[in-house]
């Protein structure tokens, strides 16, 4: 029996940290991207952060897109 692993977290694009590095959707428009948070893309559900190797310890901000944010 194997434990389920959390989805992989990838590094954001340094020049455009508000965009998803996988599908390039604007994923963070409600605040300035913070390097100590893990964000989730509203379009493709990719998790990304500035420091992916620290993702297990960082705060999970979730979806931060004003258009697709769950209520």
Secondary structure as the mmCIF struct_conf table of DSSP 4:
data_model
#
loop_
_struct_conf.conf_type_id
_struct_conf.id
_struct_conf.beg_label_comp_id
_struct_conf.beg_label_asym_id
_struct_conf.beg_label_seq_id
_struct_conf.end_label_comp_id
_struct_conf.end_label_asym_id
_struct_conf.end_label_seq_id
HELX_LH_PP_P HELX_LH_PP_P1 UNK A 3 UNK A 8
STRN STRN1 UNK A 9 UNK A 11
HELX_LH_PP_P HELX_LH_PP_P2 UNK A 12 UNK A 13
TURN_TY1_P TURN_TY1_P1 UNK A 14 UNK A 15
TURN_TY1_P TURN_TY1_P2 UNK A 17 UNK A 18
STRN STRN2 UNK A 19 UNK A 19
TURN_TY1_P TURN_TY1_P3 UNK A 21 UNK A 23
STRN STRN3 UNK A 26 UNK A 26
STRN STRN4 UNK A 28 UNK A 28
BEND BEND1 UNK A 30 UNK A 31
TURN_TY1_P TURN_TY1_P4 UNK A 35 UNK A 36
STRN STRN5 UNK A 37 UNK A 40
TURN_TY1_P TURN_TY1_P5 UNK A 42 UNK A 44
STRN STRN6 UNK A 47 UNK A 49
BEND BEND2 UNK A 50 UNK A 50
HELX_RH_3T_P HELX_RH_3T_P1 UNK A 52 UNK A 54
TURN_TY1_P TURN_TY1_P6 UNK A 55 UNK A 57
BEND BEND3 UNK A 58 UNK A 58
STRN STRN7 UNK A 59 UNK A 62
STRN STRN8 UNK A 64 UNK A 64
TURN_TY1_P TURN_TY1_P7 UNK A 66 UNK A 68
#
